[in-house]
Amino acid sequence: MNQFLKLIGLCTIIFIPLSAIAETISEDFIVAERWDKVEIDAKVQEIDLKSRKVTLMGLDGNFTTVTAGEGVKRLNEVKVGDIVAVEFTTYMAAEIREPTAEEEKHPLTIVADAGKMPAGMPPGAEIGAIVQAVVSIEIINRPFSTVTIKGPRGNYVTIPVENGELLTEVKVGQRIVMTYAETVAVSLIKIK
């Protein structure tokens, strides 16, 4: 199970590695974390103009939900089905363990307010609130070595797995605790 935690810590959709990767070991479990700058072309699946949340499917079939930052102009011109070029920053840490009763009762907790960047992040990077969430494993795609998780708000993230053998250690429906930064798109440009 701890091997899968390392796999989640190495996650993001399609990424250009940034710099911050850390791993700590507690008495009970390993926490792996990673920051990445992501640049993808994706098909828009859903848009909520009020919250500025955009659900995207990468051209390889992976899903993610991002918030269009204030720097993204003319979001109202983007429609479901459009192909867009998106740039955003991701942060994710995983604790592969059963959620506590308190975590199950409050499956989404704000850890830090939006915009508070930790040491080691590039200047000017934007993030939303850093949250801790109880998530479920929804899809295990062994042929493509990915896992798709569903957050408590219904958003999906597909995580690539370097070592496909680790996929045998997890199950669809398994609940784990993740800490992640709600991603803020710094660029979202319609290309088709």
N, C-alpha and C positions, 0 to 999 in steps of 0.2 A: 504494500500500500504506500509506503514512504517513497518508493521509486516513482509512483505516479505523481506524487507531489513535486518531485524534481521536474517532471515532464510539464506540469502546469506552469511552473515557474519559468520555463523556457518558451512560454507561449506568446503568440499574437497571431494575427491572421496571415498576412504576407508582410514581412517586415524588413526594414533596413536597420540593423542593430545600432543602438545608441550607445550608451556606455555603462549604465548602472545595472549590474547584476549582483545580487547578494543572496547568501544562504545562511541561516542561523539554525541552530539545533537547540531545542528545549529538552526538558526531561521526557516529554511525552510525544513530541512530533517535530518534524522539520518544517520550517517556513522558508520557502524560496520566493524571491521577488525579482521583477524585471521591469525596466522602463524601455520603451521602444518608440521610435518615430516610424509611423506607418504611412506609406503612400500607395494607394490602390486605385484601380479603375473598378467601378462597381455599378450594379443595376439597382435603382431605387425601388424598394419594396413597399415602403410606407413613409408618410411624412405627416408630422403633427406641427403645423405652423405656430401654434400657441406656445408649445414647449420647445420648439425648434429641434425636436428629435427626428432623426432620419434613420430608418432601418435599411441597410444595404446588403446586397448579396454580391460578394466578389465574383469575378469572372470564373473562378474555380469552384463556385457553389457554396462558399463559406459565408455565414451571416455575421453582422455586427450592427449595433445601434450606436449612433454618435449624436451629440448635440452640436448643432451649427453655431459656432461662436459669433460674437458681434461683428467680427471682421468679415464674415460670410455675407455678402450683399446679394439681393435679388433671389433669396431663397424661395419666394412665392412663385418664381418662374420655373422651378424644378417640379417635375411631375412624376408620379409612379410610373415605372417603366423606362425612365431616362437613364442613360449611362453617364456617370459623373466621375471626375478625377477628384479624389479626396486625400487630404493630408491631415493627420491627427497624431496625437501622442497617446500611448497606452501605458498603464501601470497595472500590474497584477501580482498578487501574492496568494499563495494557497496553503491551507492547513488541511491536510487530508485526515479528517477525524469526524466523528459524529458530532453534530451541533449540540450545544447544551440546551436545556429546557428554556433558558432565558433567550438564547439566540433563536430558537424556534418560535418563541412568542413574539420577538422583534427581529424578523429576518433581514431587515435593512436598517443599518445604523450609520449615521454620518460620523466619520472619524476626524476629518479636517474639512474646513470650508474651502470653497472654490478659490483657485488662484494661489494657494499657499504651496509653493514649490519646495521640495526637500533639497538638501545639498546634493550636488552632482548633476542636477538637471540643467539643460542649456538655458541661458537667459531668454526670456520672451516666450517660452513654451507655455501653452495654456492647458489647464485641466479643469474639470468640474470638481465637484465635491469628492473627496476620497471616502469611500463607503466600505463597510464590511457587510457581507451578505451571505445568507444561506442559499446555495444554488443546488440545482439538480443536474445530474448527467442525463442528457436527453438522447444523444445519438453517439454511438461508438462506430466509427467507420474504419474498420480494419484494413480494407484494401488501400485507402488513402491515408492511413495513420493519423486520423483526427478524432477529436472528441468535441461535441457541441454541448455547451452548458446553457441552462436557462436560469436567469436571475429572478428575484422575487417580483419585479415589475413586468416580467414577461419578455425581457430582452434576451437575445441569443448571442453567444460568442462561440466561434469555432476555433479550436486550439490544435495546432499541428503537434504531432508526437514524433520525436526523433527516433525512438526505439519502439517500433510497433509491437514488440513482445509485451510491453508494459500494459497494453490495452486489455490483456487477459486478466489483469488484477483489479479491474473496476467493472461496475455493472450499470446498465441503464436504470435510472431511477434512484441511484445512490445520491445522498445529500452530503455536501461538504461545505466548508466555510472558506469563502474567498474575500480578499480585500482588493479593491480595485478603484482606480480613478475613473469617474464617468468621463468618457472621452469627449473632447471638444474639438470639432473640426476647425482648423485654422484656414482651410481652403476647401471649397467645394465648387467645382466648375463643371457645368453641363458640357459634355462633349458629343452627345448624340441625342 
